[in-house]
Amino acid sequence: MIFTTITKDLQKELKSNLPQIMILLKKQPAIAYKKIGDIGKEVGKKYDIELLVNFPHKGKIENFDMYGKQDLSFIVDMERTNFPIKRGIIKEKAREIFGDVETEDAYMYEGKEGVKVFLGPANEAGRKEERIDILPHSLHVWYEFTDKVTEFCDWLLENVYLVKDVDHKGETKYEKFRIKQKEENV
């Protein structure tokens, strides 16, 4: 239920800041976007993850009712290149929850792995944008959080990413990774 907990927490925080966000969107859209991103990061810190609120298409930022209910990225551990379970188990769980859904291996290079679960048809350009990208270090949900999407993502965060329902204080694993990268580049 950790996906549910995190997304409900995010939705509550976004809703409480909505009047300010709406004003900023009219006057300074870039600052509004930053404010939404900052709220996501603060919520993510509670769970030791980096939580990114995405707006992949023009106009989505004006859809206030959907804030925190679609298009999120959960960055868990940037150093992880492999899943703690077999990819096949992830695909089986996707088919168990969604039924006849298309899945495929992804990002299979340099010892890395990933899985894509496609939830909708290809667009006019031939791209399948309604999907869930599952990487060992991060989860990217490019779809509305329906009951089935929520059930699957709850399972992923608990069984693949091992995210616990705790009130974490301090730097997330992603922040520690970025600090380490900066130190190595100096």
C-alpha positions in Angstrom: 0.0 0.0 0.0 3.1 2.3 0.0 2.3 3.6 -3.6 -1.2 4.5 -2.3 0.2 6.1 0.8 2.8 8.2 -1.1 0.4 9.4 -3.8 -2.4 10.3 -1.3 0.2 12.2 0.7 1.3 14.0 -2.5 -2.3 14.8 -3.6 -3.0 16.2 -0.1 0.0 18.5 -0.3 -0.7 19.6 -3.8 -4.3 20.4 -3.0 -3.4 22.4 0.0 -1.0 24.5 -2.2 -3.4 24.7 -5.2 -4.6 28.3 -4.7 -0.9 29.5 -4.7 -0.1 27.3 -7.7 -3.0 28.6 -9.7 -2.0 32.2 -9.2 1.6 31.4 -10.1 0.5 29.5 -13.3 -1.1 32.7 -14.5 1.7 35.1 -13.6 4.9 33.0 -13.5 4.4 29.4 -14.9 8.1 28.4 -14.4 7.8 29.2 -10.7 4.5 27.3 -10.5 6.2 24.2 -12.1 9.1 24.5 -9.6 6.7 24.8 -6.7 5.0 21.6 -7.8 8.3 19.9 -8.2 9.5 21.0 -4.7 6.3 19.6 -3.2 6.9 16.3 -4.8 10.5 16.2 -3.6 9.4 17.0 0.0 6.8 14.3 0.0 9.3 11.8 -1.5 11.9 12.6 1.3 9.5 11.1 3.9 9.8 7.8 2.1 13.5 7.9 1.2 12.8 8.4 -2.5 13.0 11.2 -5.1 9.4 11.9 -6.2 9.1 13.8 -9.5 5.8 15.3 -10.7 5.9 15.2 -14.5 3.9 17.1 -17.1 4.9 15.3 -20.4 2.4 17.1 -22.7 1.5 20.7 -23.2 -1.6 21.7 -21.2 -1.3 19.0 -18.6 -0.1 21.5 -16.0 -3.5 23.2 -16.2 -5.4 20.0 -15.3 -5.4 20.7 -11.6 -7.7 17.7 -10.8 -5.1 15.3 -11.9 -2.1 16.6 -9.9 -0.5 13.6 -8.2 -2.9 11.2 -10.0 -0.8 10.5 -13.1 2.7 10.9 -14.6 5.0 10.4 -11.6 8.5 9.2 -11.3 9.8 7.4 -8.2 13.6 7.4 -8.1 14.6 4.9 -5.5 18.3 4.0 -5.8 20.4 5.3 -8.8 23.2 2.7 -8.1 20.9 -0.3 -8.6 21.3 -1.8 -12.1 19.4 -5.1 -11.6 16.1 -6.1 -10.0 16.0 -8.1 -6.8 13.6 -10.5 -8.5 13.4 -12.0 -12.1 12.0 -9.7 -14.8 9.6 -12.5 -15.7 7.9 -12.2 -12.3 7.3 -8.5 -12.9 5.7 -9.3 -16.3 3.6 -12.1 -14.8 2.3 -9.7 -12.1 1.4 -7.2 -14.8 -0.5 -9.8 -16.8 -2.2 -11.0 -13.6 -3.4 -7.5 -12.7 -4.1 -5.9 -16.2 -5.0 -9.0 -18.2 -3.8 -9.2 -21.8 -1.3 -6.4 -21.5 1.8 -5.9 -23.6 5.1 -6.1 -21.8 8.7 -6.0 -23.0 12.3 -6.0 -21.8 13.8 -2.6 -21.9 17.1 -0.8 -21.4 19.0 -4.1 -21.8 22.6 -2.9 -22.2 25.8 -2.7 -20.1 24.5 -5.2 -17.6 21.3 -3.2 -17.0 17.7 -4.3 -17.2 14.2 -2.9 -17.3 10.6 -3.7 -18.2 7.9 -1.7 -20.0 4.2 -2.3 -19.5 2.1 -0.7 -22.2 -1.4 0.3 -21.1 -2.6 2.0 -24.3 -2.3 2.1 -28.0 0.4 3.9 -30.0 -0.2 7.5 -30.8 -0.2 9.1 -34.3 3.6 9.2 -34.2 3.7 5.4 -33.4 4.9 5.9 -29.8 3.2 4.1 -26.9 3.2 6.8 -24.3 0.6 5.3 -21.9 2.9 3.0 -20.0 4.8 2.1 -16.9 8.6 2.1 -17.2 10.1 -0.2 -14.5 13.9 0.2 -14.0 15.9 -1.2 -11.1 16.6 2.3 -9.8 13.3 4.0 -10.7 9.6 3.6 -11.5 8.0 5.9 -14.1 4.2 5.9 -14.4 2.9 7.6 -17.6 -0.7 6.9 -17.0 -3.6 7.8 -14.8 -3.6 6.0 -11.5 -6.6 3.7 -12.0 -7.3 1.0 -9.4 -5.3 -1.6 -11.4 -2.3 0.8 -11.9 -2.4 1.6 -8.2 -2.5 -2.1 -7.3 0.4 -2.9 -9.6 2.5 0.0 -8.4 1.8 -0.9 -4.7 3.1 -4.3 -5.5 6.2 -2.9 -7.3 7.2 -0.5 -4.6 6.9 -3.2 -1.9 8.3 -6.2 -3.8 10.7 -4.8 -6.3 11.9 -1.5 -4.8 11.5 -2.5 -1.2 10.2 0.9 -0.2 9.0 0.9 3.4 6.2 2.9 4.9 8.3 5.0 7.3 8.8 8.6 8.1 12.4 9.1 6.8 14.5 12.1 7.7 17.6 13.2 5.9 18.9 12.7 2.4 17.3 10.3 0.0 19.4 7.6 -1.7 19.1 9.7 -4.9 20.5 12.8 -3.2 23.4 10.8 -1.7 24.1 9.4 -5.2 24.1 12.9 -6.7 26.5 14.2 -4.0 28.8 11.2 -4.6 28.7 11.9 -8.4 29.6 15.6 -7.8 32.5 14.7 -5.5 33.9 12.2 -8.1 33.8 14.9 -10.8 35.8 17.4 -8.7 
